[in-house]
Amino acid sequence: MGKTLIVAEKPSAGKDIAKVIGATEDHNGYLEGSKYVVTWAVGHLITLKSPPEHDEKYKKWDIQNLPISFDISDSLKVIPESQRQFRIIKDLIHRKDIDGLINAGDAGREGYLIQEWIYRVAGCRLPKKVLWASSLTTAGIQTAMNNLKDNDLPEFRGILKEAEARAEGDFILGYNYSPLLTLTRAYKQVLSYGRCQTPLLNLVGLRDAEIANFKSTPYWNIEVTYSKGFKGILIDDDGKTKKFTERTSAEEICAKSIERGTVISYEKQEKSKKAPLLYNLAKLQQEMGRKYSFPPDRTLEIAQALYEKYKIMSYPRTDSQYLSMDIYDEIEEHLKSCRFGRFKELIDKIDFESISADKSYFNDLKVTDHHALIPTINDDMEEQYAILNEDEKHVFDAIVTSLIAIFYPAYRYDATKVVVDINGNSFVSIGTLIKDLGYKILFKNETGSKNQELQILPELQEGSFLSVDSSEVIDRKTVPPKKYNDETIVKVMEKYDIGTSATRADIIKKLQNPRRQFLAREKGVYSITNLGKEYIRVVPKELKSPELTQRFEEDLKKINAGTLEKDDFLQGLLDDIQENIIKFTSNPIPDEQKIGYAAAKERELHEDLGLCPKCGSMVKAGIYGAHCSAKCGMTFNVRGQKISDNQVAMLLKGQKIYVSGLKKKDGGKYSAYFMPDGIESYHFTAKDGSEREGYQFKFVVSFKQRGKRK
């Protein structure tokens, strides 16, 4: 009987699996045992070819070549940096003693796609199973090994179709709209289009514009204080707080509100509230952003470490807030793994004999690729927790507390509402009387907790009278909406289906790329940059609207469910692109309205530095330094050190320049004045191996020391 090959997504996961199944013999890129051979990818090994890799005509962007699309069967390639590990996996797949394969990649849409593309390019014909592990603990891996899934299940076929449709769809949108926008909306500048990044940037820009254009206006309320010690606020006929636009009007009513009032409505309801749902990654990112100002990528980084490095948390990139029934059967073990430190007292209060699988939290139908975030079953939990840093403990504490909370009683309180008529005007009072904190006892002392008690109202009867101690006009003013922060930026991405739990942090990070910064984050608050504003200004509405991404994600779900064919989905994208090609080209905008125009013109004013001493052509300023426009081989540096454009211009005029920080042969540094004194040639070996001749200035040098020339 042959061996089974297990392919994990990362080396660390592969080594964890190998320990559990006894594959201890170490080889180059894999581990082997008596029954199993374990190897791994290093994330993505396979990707889609770029258009120029299909046809050289795509090297130069041309609207006539749009729209661009290729059949996936001709598009997959091995990433050059990953060739070595791919070859190891391929050789193992075709090894004669290997008669089966287990896909042990990350259990989700992207993880499944990574693995399937490897098998496809490697020419794998082995029968496959899927290891769908929710944790990398010994128990989690063993459970998954004992419950391998059939690769031919409809759920996996749906996941693969959805994942390929997303990859191909994003390829089509990016490789068509980037050149289309660059050629029609940019001036000497490249525009890169992202299906998720652009709508998010637009939402931030709209919020920033709303704040900038907001004009605060004053308004006034009237508040009364009753002799029984509680307050009431004036309401309108719709039951909403009455807002006066003129203070004098409020003062007139206020002056008449010192008389006694009559209770016209008294409502008292006993209410209860269960603990909130467990965390998925998005909700965890929001909570950590709200409480600790963690950016989303920081929370994801910590969650990944808790799962992969410390093995004390379940798979982090989940969208689900529910647990499956099979988890309920072992939930006591998950909790008891955390029975140490401050968690011990909290867990000891749970009566495990009487708990049940509440459908509010345990629901197989609401578990997607992965269940909600929970602590793992781990005998070393206390030791691992002890070595966590403060930020890691914040994240883990939240996960453990949320799980404990679902086994605590509901929060119970009396909600009271009183409406009092005073001289023909209605005043409302809202009160809360806490009867049992229930699960909220777990959060009572947390910073930012919303457990503050509202005012307590006395028992009252309709028709009874209330004495008014005082009435007061309250000054208010309208306030602008708040900028998106580390919590709300994830919320708005969730609302509009921008990205997934696995990709949202990266989307935000890419918009902050220092080389082309569209989005800035300062003190946990996000703002659109001037470059971002310029970009959004030239992008047509249909390409920056969040509805584009919403429709895209809805279609992906239909492809997974089998109600939409992938080819029809991709053709729909191409049809939209063809329409936009016609629209953009038939309604051109003048150069001065294009993004990059002002910057290019400013650059052009300063890019001519002088005439080349070698050939007489113009020397130009450039991103990588000054250069001769005729490419005659003249270089501009001093003793191998780059100098500024201004210094090059001075040399070309025969003027002296001062250069500091030059390296001595002994490792020290010196400074000197340099005056051009003709040019000299030198020889060098080019990248293609050929011998070339270059030219540079000869200099007259005078040193500067202790403030004096020498």
N, C-alpha and C positions, 0 to 999 in steps of 0.2 A: 504494500500500500504506500502511495506517495505522500508527499508533504503538502501542507496548505500554506500559501503565501498570504501574509497579512500586510497591507499597505496603509500606514498611518499618514496623517497630513504633515506632521512635524517630527523631527528627531526625538524631542522630549516625550511626546505621546507614544511613539514607537517603542522607546526604551521602557516606559511604564508598562505597556502591554506585554513586552518581552519578559519582564520580571514575573508577571502573574502566570504566564503560560510556560515558563521554564526554558525560554530561548536565551541561553546564556553564552553561547559560543560567539565571540566577537569577530566580525569580518569587516571588510571595507564597505561601509554603507549599509550593512544589515547585520542582524543577529539571528542565530540558528539554534534550534533544539531538535529533539527526536521527532516531533510531530509538526512543528511550525517553523517557518522562516519569516522574520519580521523586518520589513524595510519601511521607508518613509519618503514622502516628498519634502520639499522645503517651502511649503505654501504652493503658489502657482508654478508648475513646470511647463505648462502649455498655455499659449495665448493665441490670439487671432493675428494674422499677418496684417501689416499696414498696407494701404493701397499701392504704394510704390513697389512693394514686394510682389504684388500681382502683375503690375505693368509699370514700366518706367515712365509712361506718359503722365502718371499721377504725381511725379516729383514736383512738377510745376502746377500750381493750382490754376484751374481754368473752369469757368462756369459751364463751358461746352461739355466738360466731362462729368457733370453732375446730372442726376444723382448717381452715387457710387454704392454698389452692393455686390457681395460675392456669396456663393454657396458655401456653407460651412464645411462641406466635405473637402473643399479645396483651400480652406483658410487656416487650419490649425498648424501651428509650428511649435517647436521646442524653444523655450527661452534660452538664448545663448549661454547665459551664466549658469543655467541649470542642466546643461548637457550631460555632465558627469553623473549626477544622481539619476537622471532619466535613463541613461544607459544601464546603470545598475539595476533599476526596476525592470527594464525591458528584458535584460538577460535573465533575471530571475523568473519572469513570467514565462519565458520560453525554455527554462531549465527542464530537462526530461523527467526529473523526479517530482516536479510540482504538478499536482493534478486538480487544484482548486484555489480559489482566491477569496479573501475576505476584505471588503472595503471598510477600512477603519478610519476614514477621513472624518472631519468635523461633521456632525450629524445635522445638516441643514442644506438649504438650497445651494449656496456657493461651495460648501465642502463637498457635496455630492458631485457637482459639476467638475471641480478640480480633479477628482479621482477618475470620473468617466472619460474625461479628455485624455488623461494619461493612458488608460487602457486602450482607448481607440487608436491613438497614435502608435502605441507599442504593438498593435495587432493582437490584442489579447482575445483568446477564444475559450478561456477557462470558465467553468461554471463559477458564479459569484454569489456570495452572501454579503450581508451588510451588518456591521457591528455598530449599533446605535447607542452609544454610551452617553449618559448624562453627567458622569463624573469620572475622573481619572484615579480614583482611589482603587485599592485592590478589590474591595467589595463591588464597586461600580463596574469595573472592567470584567470581573468574574460574572456578574449578573448579565452583562451584555453578551459575553461569550456563551452563556447558557441559553440566551434568547436571540440567537442570530436570526435576521430577517431574510426572507427570500428576495433577491434582487429583482425578480420579475413581477413583484406586487404592483398593482395599479398606482399606488401612492408614489413609488419611486419613478415610474414612467412619467407621472405628472410633474414631479419635482424636476426631472431632467429637462422636459420640454419647457417648463417655465424658466429654468435657469439659462438654457440656451437662448430662449427668446429674449431674455433680459440682456444677455451679453451681445447678441446680434443687434438688438434694437438700439442699445447705447452706442454700438459701433456705427450703425447707420446714421444716427442723429449727430454724433460727434464729427465723423468724417465728411458729412455733407454740410452741416450748418456752420462748422468752423471756417471752411473756405468760402461759403456763400456770404457769411457776415463779413469776413475779411475783405472780400473783393467788392462788396457793395456798400459797406458801412464803415470801413476803416481807411485811414490814410497813412501809408507806409508803416503799418503796424499790424501784427497778427492778432486776431481775436480767437480765443479758444472757447467753444461752447460746451456746457455741461448740462445735461437734462435735469439734474437735481440742484447743482450749484446755482444756476442762473435764476430759477424761480425763488430759491431761498434768498439770494442777494436782492432780488426785487422786493420781496416782503420786508426785508430789513430797511431797504431804501424808502419804501412807502411809509413805514412806521416813522423813520427819521424825518421825512418830509412833513408828515402829519404833526409831529412835535414842533418842528421849526415854524410851521405856519399857524400853530395854535395861538389863539388870542384869549387869554383868560378873562372871564367876565364875572363880576360879583353877583351874589344872590344872598337872600336872607331867609332863615327859618325862625320859627317861634317855638320855644321850649318852655314848658311849665313844670313846676315842682309842687307835688301834692304834700299835704301835711302828714300823710302816711309814709313819706320818705322815698317815693319813687318818682320818675320823671315821665313826661309825655311829650310827643312832637306833633305839631299841626299837620294834618293830611288833607288832600284834596278829595274831590268826589270819586276818584278812581282808587282811593286808598293809598296813594303815593305821597311821599313827603311834599308838602306845599313849598314851592320856591317863589319868593318874591323878587322881582327885578328892581324894585325901588324900596329903599329902606323905610321911607315915610309910610308906605302902605303897611309894611310889617309892624311898624310902631303903633299904628292906629289899632290894629287887631290885638297887639300885645297889651295895650292899655285897657282893653275890654276883657282881658283873660285872667283877671285877678278874682273874679267871682267864683262861687262854688260851681262844680260841674255835676252832671248826672251821668251815671254809668249806663250806656246804651247797648253795650255788648261786652260779655265776659266769657272767654273760652279758655278751657284748661284741658290739655291732652297729655296723656302719658305716652311717651315715645321711647323708642330704643334704637340703637344703632350698633350694628356689628362691626368688628374690626375690618379695616380696609383690605382689599385684595392684596395678595402677595406682590412682590416686585417683579416686573420684567426689567430688561435693561433700560428702556426709555424712562420708566418711572423711577428707577434707581438714579439715573443721571439727573433727573429733575430734582429729586430729593437732595442729592449731594450738592447740586448747584445752588439750591435754596439755602441749605444749612451751612455749607462750608465753602461756597464759591468755587467748587471744582468745575473746570471746563469739561464738557462731555468726554473728550479723549482721555482725560485724567481718570475719570471714573471707570471707563472701559479698560484702561491699562491696569488699574488696580483689580478690577473684577477678573480680568484674564489671569493675573498673577495668583489670585486666591484659588482659581480653578486649576491652573496648569502647574504653577510652582509649588504652592502650599497644599493643594488638593483638599481644601476645606469648604469649597463652594461648588455648586453645580454649574453646568455649562452656561456661560454668561450671555451669549448672543441670542437671547430668546425674546420673542414677542408676547409670550403667554404669561398670564397672571394666575393660572390655575394649575392644580396638581391632578395627576391621573389616579385612579383607584388602586393601581398596584403600588404607588408610592404610599398610600394610606396604610397599607399592610405593614410597612416598615417605618412609619413616621415616628414612632416612639424611639427607635434607634437613632434617628437623625437628631432628635431633641436631646437625648441622653448623651450624645457625643459632645454636646455643648454644656454639659452640667458641671461647670467650674466657674470660679470667679463670681461676678455679679449675676451671671445667668443662672447659677445653681438655685438660689432662693426663688427666682421667678419660675423656673421649670418645676421645682418641687411643689408648687401650688396647683399644678395641673393634675386632675384626677384621671389618670389614664384608664381606669376601670370604667369610667362613665362617658368618655369622649366618643363621638361618632363622626362618620365621614359626611360632614356638612356639604351639601351640593353647592353652596355658595363659594366653596374653595376647591372641592374635589369633583371634577367634572371632565370625564374623558372626551366629551364632545367639544370642549373648549380648550383643550391642549393642542397646540400646533406642533411644529417640529420638536420643540422642547417644552418641558414644564417650567413653572415659575422658579425664581431663584430661591434656593434653600441651602442650608449647610449640609455637608455630606455626612455619611457615616464613616467616622475616622477615629481610630483608637489613639492617634497622636494629636488630636485636635488641640488640647490644652498646650502641648509643647509648641505646636506650630503657631498658635495664637500669641504665645509669649514673645516670639521673634518678629511679629508684625510691627511695622512702624505706625505712627499715630494715624496717618491718612488711611492706611489699610484697615486699621481697627475701626475707624469710623464707618467704612463700607460694610465690613463684616458684622459689626454690631447692629446695623440697620437690618441686614438680612435675617439674623437670628431673632431679633426682637419682633420683626413682622411675622415670623412663623409662630413664635410663642403666642402672639396676640390673638391668632385665630382660635386658640383653645381657651381663651379667657371669656368671661361673661360679656354680654353686650353692655354698652354704655346706656344707662337708663336715666331719664329726666322728665320733668313736667314742663311742658311748653305752655306759657300763659300769654294771652293777648287781651288787652282791655282797651275799649274805645269809649271816650268820655266826651259828652257834649258840654261845651262851655260857651254860653252866649251865642248859640247857633253855629259854632265851629267845632270840628271833630279833632280830638287829640288821641293818638294811639300810644300804647305802652306795651313793650314786649319784654317778657321775663322768662327766666329759666331757673328751675330748681333741680339741682342734681340729686338723684336718688341713689345712684350706684355708678361710680366711675368705671367699673368693669375693666375692659381692656385698656382704657385711657390711663389707668394707673401706671402703665408701662412708659408713658410718654409725658407724665405730669411735670417732671423736672427738666425736660429738654428745652434748650434755647430755641425760641421761635415757636413754642407750642401754642396751639390755638385753643387751649382748654380753659381760657379765662371765663369765669362765671358771669352771666348777664345779671341784671338787677332782679331781685326777688320781689314778686308782687303778692300782696295780701289776698286772702279770700274775699271776693266781692259779689254783690248781687246786682243783677240788672235793675235799674230804677233807683238804686241807692245813690246818696250824695257824697261828693268828695270835696274837701276844702282845698283851695289852692294857696300855697304859701307865697309863690312868686312866679312871675313870667319874665322871659328874657328873649330879646332878639339876638339870634346867633349869626355872626358874620361868616359867610362862606364865599368861596370862589371856585369856578370850574378849573379843573386841572387837566393837563395833557395826558395822553396815554404814556406809559413807561416804555423806555427802550427795552429791547429784548436782552435778557440776561441768560446766565448759564442754565437756569431752569426753564424759562419761557421759550427760548429758541428751540429746545427739544420738543416742547409742547406744540409749537406751531408747525414743526416738521411732521409730527405725528398727525396733526389735524389734516394736513394736505398730502399725506402719504409721500413725503419727500424723504427718500432713502428708507433704510430698514435699521433695526437695532444694530446690525453688523456694520453699517456703512455711514450712519449719521455723523459720528464724530469725525470721520475722515473727510466728509463733505465740508464741514465747518472749517477744518484745518486747512484744506486746500484753498479756500477763499482767503485765508490769512497768509498765504505764501508771500514771504518778504520780497521776492523777485517781481511779483505782480499782485500786489496786495489790494484786494477788492473789499475786504472786511477787516475791521480792526477791533480788538478786544482790549478794554482797559477797565481794570477793577471789576471784572466779571460782567461788563456791559458791552454789547456789540453795536458798532456803528459802521455805516457804509463809508468808504473812503472817496476822495474826489475821483480817483480812477474808476472806482465802482460805479459812481454816479454817471460818469461819462459812458461807461459800458452799457449800463441799463438804459441810458437815454437813446442809444442807437439800436438796441435790440427791439424788434417789433413785438407787439403785445402778445401775439400767439406763441412766441418762443420763451417768454418770461413769466407767463401765467402759471400759477400752481395747478390749474386745471389740467395742463398738459401732463404733468407727472401723475396726478390722480387718475386720469384716464389710462395712462400707461400701466400703472399698478393694477387697476381693475381688470385690464385686458390680460395681464400676466396670471391673475387668479383664475380667469376663465380658461386660459390655456391649460393650467394645472388641472382644472375640473373637467376638461375635455369638451367644453362648450364653445371653444374658439380654436381654430387651427392656427398653428404658428405661422404658416406661410401667409395666411390672410392678414394676420397681425402685422407682419413685416411689410406686406404689400401696402397696407394702409398707411404706414409711416412713409413709404416711398411716394405714395400718391400725394400726401401732404407736402412733402419736400418739393415735388414737381410743381405743385400749385404755388408754393412760396418762391421758387426760382422765378416763375413768371411774374409774380407780384413784385418781388424786390427789384428785378431788372427793368420792369416796365415803369417803375416809379423811382428813378434814381434820385439820390440826394446830392447836392453840390459838395465839392471837396471841403469847403470851409465848415460844413456841418458834420463832417465825419469825425469819428474818434481818432485822436492822435494828430489832427491837423495842426493845432496851435503848437504842440510840442515839437513837431517836425519842422515847422517854420522857424521856431526859436533855435532849434538845433542847426538848421541850415545857415543861420546868420553867423554862427560861431564855428562852423566846421572847416572853413578855409583858413589854414594856418600860415601859408606862405609857399614859395616855390622850392621844389626839391633841388638840392645842390648837385645831385647826380645827373638828373635828366631834364630839369626845368619844368616838370609837371607840377600840378597843385598838390600840396600835402594836406591831407584831410584828417580831421579829428574823428575818432571812432570809438565804439564801445570797448574795444580791446587795445586802444592806444592809437597814436598818430601813425599814418601810413601814406606812402606815395600812391596817388591815384593811378599812376601808370604801372605800378607793381615792378619797378626797376630793381628792387632788391635793397633799397636804402632803408636802414633801420634807425630808430630814434630812441636811444637810451644812453645812460652814462655809466660806464664800468659795469654793464649788465643790469643796471637798475632802471626800472621804468621811471619816466619823468612826466610831469603834467603837460597838458596841451599848451598851457600858457608858456611853460618853459621851452617847449619845442618852438613855438612862435618866436620867442626871443632869440633863440639860437639861429633860426632862419634869417633873422634880421642882423646877425652878427653881434648880438648883445651877450653880455656876461650873465650867467645864472649861478645860483648858489644851491648846492645839493648836500643834504645831510644824510647820515645813517649809512654811508658807504662802508662795505666790509673790507677789513684788512686781511692779509694772508694769514696772520696769526690769530684770526678770529675776532679782533677788536673792530672798532668802527671809527670813521673819521668823516670830516666835512671839508668841502673845498669849493672855490669859485672855478667855473669852467668857461673858457672863451673858445668858440669854434676856430679851427685852424686847418681848413681844408677837409678832405675826406680820405679814408683808407679802406682797402678791401680786406676781406677775410673769407675763409672757406669753411663750409660746414656740410654735414651729411643730412639730407632731407629725409622725410618719413619714408619715401619710396626707396631709400638706399642710395640714391644718386648723389654725386658730389656737386655742391652749388657754391656760387660766389655771392657774397653780400657786401654791403657798404655801410660805413658808419662815420661819424665825425671823428677827426683828430682834434685834440684839445690842448690849449695852453692852460695849465693848472696853477692856481695860487691857493695855498692853504690858509685857513683861518683858525687862530688859536688864541684863547683868552681875550677874545674881542679884537685882536689885532691881526692884520694880514701879515703874512710872513713870506 
